[in-house]
Amino acid sequence: MTGYLYQCELALLELAERSWHDPAAEVRMEVLDDIEFLHGTGTPEELLQSKHRAEAGQLSETGKDVWRSLASWIDALKLLGAPHPLPESMPLLRLVTTQIAAEGTFPFVLRRGAHRNVERALARMDEVAKDAEGPDGTLKDRQLFLQLTDAERYRLVDAIEICDGSPVMSDLDSSLAKELAIRASPHRDAVLDQIKGWWYRMSVGLLERKDEAKRRASVSAQELLCRLEEITEQFAGANLPITETLRRLTEAEIAAYDDQMVVTQMRWINLSDREIATHLRDYHYARAQRSEWLRTFKVTEGGLEDYERELWHEWDHVFAKRTRRVTDDMPEQGRQDIGQMVLDGTMEAVADKPARPGSTTAGWIGRGTMHSLADRAAKAEDPVGWHPDYSSRCQHPDDEQDEQEQ
């Protein structure tokens, strides 16, 4: 279990390291290798094997950690280089292990540095692979290595980098805090906990195989930095930039929304066209502003979801209060009046809600975001609406429209 958790946290640490010089770097897991890094293409630039051993010890040049990593790389490279055994452009092949490579072994001379010697490592690997006395547990892996041509074996070994002596699981937090530049403060642990909580949700998406809709292709360093900013600014406060300039919508722009649930919900409570146009302006520009924040990594999808949950709770209080006196025999006019009070009360309640804790946000962002929630009412698990009977009406909006026309 620790090994699997180590793989997830190591991926986060490695992504944090890359964020300093390559914010466009992307990470994925368990596609071709334990961890892979890409840069704007579907072809990985690096394949990484993670090996965690709780007890300190030497990295054996005859052991499973080394030879199974080699076999895994050979299989992955065959897929990348099909129909050839190895691709023309070789990715970096890294073995990250908590164990130590002993001096004189081939893992030792495949470490980064002046002592690196590919020819020496290859000669020793050939000896180990051909040794009939070698462990049975690595026999198939060693045979797979020997099936490569001399030139292929050299290219393979030349791409390998051994990163031994890596931090064990319990030491990763301090390394992560350093790479994310999280200074020692009373909030340090809280920031780390939130980053790791977010990352484990991302990891589930990366590892998802059954539900393609929930599966993530990769996570970028930009997303990590954006989430870090969101979390740290909960303790400092900073306003999100407003780039949209409000203006009246044209008749064509208003008409484009006529068949959407956002307008249908307002018609259920008998709002005038003038009021609908005003609310649509908030909806139109809030949606554009949120998209801009996402596109420019000013906020993450998770950050916006947190904001929407806050707004939902404000609406829920207003709706419960305004509809408590609704009875089954209340006439439609009365229901519409209450629906208008729900809408007005909600708009007032959410206007001052910040999109980022500790900051201030233009009122039209909150109001427009509430209309976005209302627009999704027919599909949402926790739907939002104004009319007291909005929930049942959302299930059959066409029937309601037919009744109104009659």
Summary of the structure (lengths in Angstrom):
residues: 406
radius of gyration: 28.7
end to end distance: 63.7
largest distance: 90.3
contacts: 1203
relative contact order: 0.09
helix: 56%
strand: 8%
